[in-house]
Amino acid sequence: MRRGPRLALLVIGWGVLTGHVFSGCRDLFTPAVPEPPTGQSIVLNYRSPEATLNTMEAGIVAKGRGSQAWLGGFADSTQPSETPAYHQFFDSGDVGLFEAACGCEAPPDWRASQEQNFFQAFIEVRPSDDYVLVLEPRAEQPDPQPGATQIVLYRQYQVLATAPDGNSTLIIATGLADLTFTLRGSDWLITRWDDHVNPDVGVNPSDPYQVSLGRRRLESTR
């Protein structure tokens, strides 16, 4: 007569103690429906130079999910007919400091394959922080008249990293960029990036985070 109540109490107690084990299931043997992936997909739009930069900005925000958006903004050459391709040109001050620190030579050329390695290294500078890329026109150097198949934009940039609690923000890259876009099919892609140190912080800034993207690229090779 007392076996029934005791068995019921044991089952209830076992359920309380082990409920967390099966909290991801609808019952003991049916797995729960997996959660949908977080974050919205990025619309890849390279139909104008500004659209290309907006897409690349979204890639920086998305970090690991944004590599395609970032790298898609650079003209790669997988076929001989696909020219010109992307090349990066560094500030001479960045090259000098990098070579002095590492005792090595800077890469003689920088193309899309190196850019992929850089992007993965860059998102690991502050892996837990939220990134934002800010690109602004340079008042002291207006953009030249656009051509039919080539456009140059002069931009000042900053990459901001904000802690998960939102209480602190660091500038983890700052500098100037002369960006050459070339029309490839229907897309405007970067074929040349001339990077310059931000003159407000100098080539060896007091805040070691505030180096140029050119320096970040060089450091990703070490």
N, C-alpha and C positions, 0 to 999 in steps of 0.2 A: 504493500500500500504506500510506503514512503519512497519506493524506488523512482516512481514517476516524477514527483517534485524535485528530488535530488538531481535526476538526469536533466531536467529542464534548467535548473540553476547552473549546472556544469556547462551546458551548451551556451547559455547566455554569457557566462563568464569567459568561455573560450572565444566567443565572438567579439567581446569587448577587447580582449587582449590581442587578438590577431586580426581585428578588423582592418587595421592599416595595411596589412599585407594584401588584402583583397579589395582595397578601396579603389583600385584602378580597374575593377571588373564589375560587370553587371550581375554575375553570380559566380559561383566557385569555378566554373569551367568555361565561361564565355568572356573573352578579353574585352576591355573597354574600347570604344572607338577612339583612335588616336586623335590628339589635338591637331587642328590645322596649323600649318606653318605661320609664324608671326611675320609682320612687316608686309608692306605692299610691294608689288613688283615695280621695277623702274621702266618707264616708257623710254625706249632708246630713240632719241630724236637728234639727228645730226644735220638737219636740213638747212641750217644757217649757222654761222660762227657762234652767235649768242646761244642758239639752241644746243649746240655742241657743248659749250661751257656749262650750261644749265644741267645737261645730262651728266657731265663729269662731276659737278658739284653734288648731284644726287648720289653718285657712286661713292664719293667720300663719306657722305652721311651714312650710307648703308654699310660701309666698311667691307666685311667679308662677302656680303651679298652683292656688293657693288663693283666688283672687279671688272665685269664685262662692260658696265656702263663707262667706267674710267678708261679702260684700255681701248674701247671702241672709238674714242675720240682721236686716236692717233692713226695716221696712215701707215699701214704695214705693207710690205712688199713680199708676197709669196710667189708672184709671177714676174718675169722680166718686164712685162708691159705695164706693171703697176708702179709707176713712178710719178712724182717723187715720193720717197718714203720719209718717215719721221726721223729727225736727228735732233739730239739735245746738245746745246752748247753752254758750257759752264762759265761762271764768273772766274776770272784769273785768280782773284783773291781766295776763292773757295778751293780751287785746284792747288794753290800753293800750300795752304794750311793742311789740306787732306794729305798731300804727298809728304809733307814734313812729319805729320803725325804717324802715318803708317809705314814710312820708309819704302813706299812703293810708287808706282806711276798710276795716274788717273787713267780710266779707260780711254783709248784713242777715239772711239766712236760710241755713241749711245743710241740704240734703236728700240723698237717695240719689245724685243725679247728681254732686254735689260729692264724696261719699264714694268714689266710684269713682276719681276723679282722685287723691284723697288716698292710697288704697291703693297705687296704682302708684308714687307719689312716695315713700311710706314704705318700700317694699321696696328702694328704691334708696339709702336712707341708708347702709347697709352691704351692698352688693350681693353680696359674696362670703361674708358671714357667715351662720351658721345662726341663725334667730330662734326665740324662745320667748316666748309671752305668759303671764304669771302673773296670775291674778285671785283675790283673797282677800276674804272678808267683813271688814267693818270692825267691830272690837270696840266702838268708841265709838259706833257708830250701827247698831243691829240692824235687820234687815229688818222692815218693817211687816207686818201681817197681810195675806195675799194676798186679792185679790178674785176674783170668778168669771171676769172677763174682763180684768182688769188686775192686774199684779204689779210692785212696785218692789223692786229689789235695790240695796243699797249695797255698792260694791266698791272695793278698792284694787288698782291694777294696776302692773305693770312689764313692759316688753318688753326682753328680754335678747338681745344679739347676740354670738355666739361665733365667733371666728376659725376658719378651716378646719383649722388645726393643733391646735385645742382649747386653746391656751396662754393665751388672753386672752378675757375676757368684759366687755362694756360694757352699761350700762343706757342704752338709747337712747330710753326714754320712761317716765315715772312720774307718777302722779297718782291722783286719786279720781274715781269716777264714780257718779252716781245714775242708774240705768238703769230706765226704765219700759218694761215689756213689755205688749203688748196681744194678745189672742187673735184671730187672723185665720184663720178656717176651723179647721183643726186645728193651726196653728202659732202659737207664741209669738214675736212679732217685736218688736224695739226700735222704739218710736215716739218716745221722747225720751231724749236723753243729755245730762245736765247734768255738765259737766266741771269739775274743780277742780284747782288747783295742789297738788302734794304739799307740805304745810306743813313737812316735814322738809328740803326743799331750797329752797323759796321760789320766787317768780316769776322770779327771775334767778339760777339756780343757778351755783355756781362751775364745775361741770362742764357745759359747754354742751350736752352730749348729753342731760342729764337733765331735759328739759322735758316738759310734759304732751302727751298725744295731742291735746288741744285746740290747743296751739301748733303741733304738727306739721300739724294740719289747716289752720290759718291760713297757715302757711308754704308749704303746697302750692299756694296760689293765686298765688304770686309768680312 
